[in-house]
Structures are given as C-alpha cells and as structure tokens.
Amino acid sequence: PDHDDDPLKCGSACGPSMAEVCDGYDNDGDGMIDDTIRCEDALLYRQAVLPGPVADQSCVEVTGLNRIFCFGGRTYGSPWYMDSIIEYDLENDEVSTSSAVLPSGRSDLSCRYAPETGNIYCFGGYSQETICTEWNEYGGCISAYSIVQRESEIVVFDPVASTVSVSSTSLPTILEGMEAEWNQRTGTIFIIGGTSSVHSGNRDTIWEFNPELEDDPEEDAISQKAATLPSPRYGHSCTSLNHAGK
C-alpha cells in the first residue's frame, strides 16, 4: 500500500487500504496515475550529497542505526586517497563526516558489518603516491615514479562509539579489490578474490574471517577455504543469500 513511503508524503490519506495496480488509474487516491512512480523502474535522487566526488570507496548499511557508512576512496587533487569515514542518515537525508578516520588514506578496500559484534570490518586497501623527479619550465612534471601501498590490515570501526582500531588478525597477504560478504548462517565474513599487484597478482582464493575469534590468540580467526573461484579476479561483486544459507 502506498502510505508513508509515498513521494508526496501524504501518509495514510493516500489510500489506507488500497494497493497500487499498474492499470493506468489512480487506485490509491494519491492524485497520481499509479504507473508513474511505483510501477516503473524509477531512480529517485536524495537531496543530500557527499562532501565531494569520490570513487572506489566501500559503503556498509547498519540497519539498526538506519545509517550507511562509507570508508576511504579516491578523489581528484590532494590528498587523492582518503582516510575519511562518511556517515549518511537515511531517515533525515543528511551526510556528515565522522571524527574517526582510517589509519591511512586508501581506496579499493572492502567493508562489512557483523551484527554479532556490532562492528564494521574493513579489509585491505590501496594507495599510490607519485613522486616527480623532473619538471619542465612551465612547472609541469615530465618524469616521475610511483610508490604503491597495499594493505593487509583489518580495520575495525564501532559505528555507535565512532572509534577505529586495527585488529590483531590481518589478511594472509596484502590485498585490494576483493569482495567481503557477511553470512548469517555461519556468522562469519568471506573475503573473495582480489589482487596483490597491478593486473598480475589476481587471486582465486576465498578466506573466511570469524570476528568473534579475532582477539583469541589460541584460535585462527581467518582461514582459507578449500573451494576457489573459477579464475583469479578482482573488482568483482558478490552477495550472500542468507535466507538460503549460502
């Protein structure tokens, strides 16, 4: 029924017991033909915007807080790679920047929320610094080299306290461009694929991280699964079908 989610904000007055039907008529009484909003694939824009253009960040929804948190990313101009944590308030359509920051600027990390611990875990990441060694007469760089940094850290963010820490457990290798997914049935996070060097170190591995064991020195909080991807890959996308146990 077209109630409080209606873009006109007319609430139950739209039609308290009527459902929308894609027949070209105003069945729910909201003053609009039903197939103009709900019956089409419509992209609705929020009013809030990010503080600036950013690519390759990782965003996580925390349902209980009605918030989305976005970590790191890459922008244009200094500092290029960002260490910021952006918070989006879904209910009030507001964006703010957390006082907490990542240990360093990084993009291509992968973050997931673990309800069992109440924390968000961010895996790996990538950054690059270009050092100019020769300049032309106009101040342009004509010769340079790059320093690439990939991370094996697991960064822990508490969305309630807004604090950042680094887990005592780390990834078995430096990694970026992988996909991390939390699974309800196992209560663990799976880290799938990724790359450890540009275009040549792509991986087909699947790691399983148990956040409840990360501070136990007698337990292995992260382990490699026997199964592998059909081929090494990075920059891919995965989802966990928790209702199906997969």
N, C-alpha and C positions, 0 to 999 in steps of 0.2 A: 504493500500500500504506500501511496505517495504522501508520506507525512513529514516528519522533521527533516528528512533528507532532501526535501524539495528545494530547488534553487530559488523559488520565490519566498521561502521562509514563512509560508502561511500555516504551517503546522497541521493539526487535525482538521482545520477548516477547509483544507483542500478536498477532503472526502474521507471521512473517518473509517469507512469500511469498504471503500471501492479500490480495486486494483486497476493498474493501467493495462489496457488492451491495445495492441497495435492495429487498430482498425480505422484510424484517421479521425476519431471523435474524442471529445473531452469527457472521458468516462469518470475521472476522479475529481472533476469540478475545480481544477486549479487555473482555469482560464486559458489553458494551452492545449493544443491538439497533442494527444498522448505520444505520438510517434516523433515529436520534435526533440525530446530530451532522453527519456528512458529507453525508447525503442530503437535508438540509433547508437552507433559507436561514437559517442561524443567525448572529446577531450576538454575538460573544464580546467581552467587555469586558476590557481590560487593567487591572491594578491601579494603575499609575501615572496621575497626573492632572497637568494643567497647574497652574502656580503660582496661577492664578486664572481667573475667567471672562474670555473674550476672543472678540471677533468680528472678522471681516474681516482676518485675518492671512493670510500666504501661506506654505505649507509645501512643502518640497522633500526628496525622498529622495536620499541619496548611497549608492548600492548598495554600493560597495567598502568603505565605513566602517560599513555596517549602522546608519546613523543617519538620522533625519528632523530637519531644521532648520526652525523656524517663525519668521517675521520680522514684527515690528511688531504691529499690530492695535489694536483699540479696546476699552476696558473701561469699567466704571462707577465714577465717582468719580475724583479726581485720581490720575494725570495724564491720564486719559481716553485720549489717544493714546500708544501705547507705542513705545519705541525698542529694546526688548529682542530678543534672539535666543535662542530656546528650543531646546535640543537633547534629542532623545528617542533613547535607546539601545534599539533594537528587541530585541536579544538578552537584555539584562538587565532590560528593562522599567523603565527609570529615566529621570527627567526632570531636567535641570539647566539653568541659565541661563549663557550664555556671558559671559565678561568683556568681549567686544566688543559694541558697540551700534551701531545705525543713526545717521546724522548728526543725526536729529531723530525725534521721535515721529511715526508715520504709519500709516495703515491703507490698505486697498484697493490696495496695491502688488502686483506680480506678479513672482515669482522663479522662476528655472530654473537647473538645473545643466548646465554644459558640460564633458563629460568631456575634451575636447581640452586645456583649460586647467586643469582641476581646480578651477575656481571656480564659485560661485553668483552669478548676476547678478539684481539686484532693480531693477525698473523703476517709476519714478513713485511715486505715493502721494498721500494726502490727510490733512489735519488741519484742525481747526477750534477756535478759541478764542472763547469767549463772554465779553464784557465787560459787566458790569452797570453801568447808569448811574443807576438809581433803586431804592431799597429801601423796603419797607413797614415798619411799626412792629414787625413780628414777625421782621424780618431776611430776609424773602423778597424775591427780585428781581422787580420789576414792569416794568422797562424795560431792554432790553439790545440789543446789536448783536454780530454775529459777524465774526470775521476768518478767512477761509478760505485755506488754503495748499495748493496742488497743486505737485507736484514734476516736474521734467524730468530729474532725476539718474538715472544708472545706478550703483547701489551694488554694489561687488564684495566678496564675502565668501570668504575662503580657509578651508574647513572643517577643514583639517589644522592650520594655524597659528592659527586663530581670530582672524584680522585682518580689518578692514574698511577699504576705501578707496573713493574716488569716481572713476569712470572719466573720462578726458579726453573721451570721447564722451558726449553726452547725447541724450535724446529730442528730436525736432524741435519738440515742444510739451509744455507741462505736461499730465499725463495721469494718470488713475486709473481703476480698474475695468476695465482691459483684461485680456487673457489672453495670456500669453507661453508659447511652446512651443518646446522644443529639437527639432531634426530631425537624425537620424543621417546621412541621406544627404547633406545639404548641410553639416552641421557648423555650422549657424547657429541663431539663436533668432528666431522670428517673433513680433512683437508685434501683436495683432489687436484692432481696435476700441478701446473705452474712451471716457472723457468728459473734457472740459477745463473744463466748468462744469456747475452743477447742472441736470440734466434738459434742457438746451438745447444743450450742446456735444458731443453724442454723435458718434462718428466711425465711418466705414465703412472706414477705411484699414488696410492691412497693411504693417508695416515689417519689414525683415529686418536683424538685427544679427549681425555676424561678430565674435565675441570675440577671434579671433586678430589682428584688424586694429585693435583699439581704441587701441593706443599708436603706431600708424604714422601720422605727420602727412600722408603723401602718399597715404593710402588713405581711402576713405569706409567707415567701419565700419558705418554704418547707412544704409539706402536704402529708398525707398518702392517697393512692388510695383505693377505695373500693375493687377492684379486688386483688386477691392474687395468688401466684404460686400454682401449684398442690400439692407441698410439700415443706418443708423447705430445702434449699440447699445453698451451697457456692462453689466457684471455677468454676462456670458455665460461659457460654459465650452467649452474646446476640448481636443483631444488629437491627438498626432502618431502616425500609424500608420507607424512607422519601417520595419517589415518590408515595407510596400507602397510605400515611397518617397514618401509623401505627408505 
